[in-house]
């Protein structure tokens, strides 16, 4: 079974936790898109009703509209449930997210979710954060060079690169840049997150520490569910 099919399996399983009348945080990325599509199908067939989505990106907003999911901006009430993917998931359900560049809006929605379910294929499980992926950090355009120097001073041997696509800087939905910070090993993700956020010019980081309540992981032997 290919990875795309595994992503779809995990995402669809997460929809079993969505009930009529809920507000649902709609994640961003290759796994979260399957949850959005399935949610739209369940609304269309009447399996779910009175659902309102809160999109974490313009990309997810567009997909939700295409599949007939009513949308609203994140309110003070938050959301009942959020479903999103991750780039890395460690044994404590701590995450690296942001490969799609939507980390700040994802963090806003998922921090304000009564339940956050992360969905992924088995390749996203890692022994520690930073095992494969860099940590995305959204930074202001003004003073970006100075901010990146301070990020590089956070730890020995950290590599900080401005995210580019087709020779042009990637701009987030919030109008900011993305700096990808590759660490050799992240021993204390909570402390690292706090240190990076302390740097002026940093808008948010892709370290999601204490956010996920549950992980649904699809592998060759079926689905596994992990709870915090």
C-alpha positions, 0 to 999 in steps of 0.5 A, a space after each residue: 500500500 502506498 503512502 497516499 493510501 495510508 494517509 487517507 486511511 488515517 484521515 478518514 478514521 479521524 472523522 469518526 470522532 466528529 459529531 453533528 453540530 461540531 466546529 472542526 479545525 481543518 488542517 493543511 497538507 497532504 494528509 489533512 486534505 483527505 480529512 477535508 474531502 471526507 468531511 465534505 462527503 459526510 455533510 453532503 450525504 447527511 451523515 453529519 449536519 450543522 458542521 462549521 469548519 475553521 480553515 488553517 490556511 487559504 489552501 484548506 479554505 479553498 478545498 473546504 469551499 469546493 466540498 461544501 463545508 461551511 466556514 467561519 473564522 476562529 472565534 473566542 470559543 475555539 473549535 470542538 475538534 481539530 484534525 491535522 497532519 504532522 512532519 514528525 511525531 515523537 513517542 510523547 506525541 510532540 510534533 514538528 509541523 509546518 512543511 506546508 507553511 501554515 504553522 502559525 494558523 495551525 497552531 492558533 486553531 489547534 491550541 484552541 481545540 477541545 481535542 486535537 487529533 494528528 493523522 499520519 502515515 507510519 513514516 512520520 514516527 521518529 525517536 526524537 524531534 529533528 530526526 529527519 525534518 527541520 523546524 519551520 519558523 515563521 519570521 517577519 520580513 522586516 529584519 529577517 537577516 538579523 532574526 535568522 542570525 539569532 536563530 542560528 545562535 540558538 544551538 551549536 551546528 544548527 543550520 538556518 535556511 530561508 525557504 525558497 521556491 523557484 528561486 523566490 522566498 516563500 511567503 506565508 498566508 500571513 505575509 511572513 517568511 519561513 526559516 527552516 532550522 535543522 538541529 542535530 537533535 532536539 532534546 527538550 522541544 518545549 525549551 527550544 520552542 520558548 527560546 526561539 519565540 523569545 527572539 524578536 521577529 519570530 512570529 511562531 515555530 513549528 514545534 507543537 509541544 503539548 498540543 496533540 491529544 491523540 495520533 492516528 497512524 496508518 501503517 502496512 499492518 493497519 491503524 494504530 491509535 496513540 493517546 497522550 
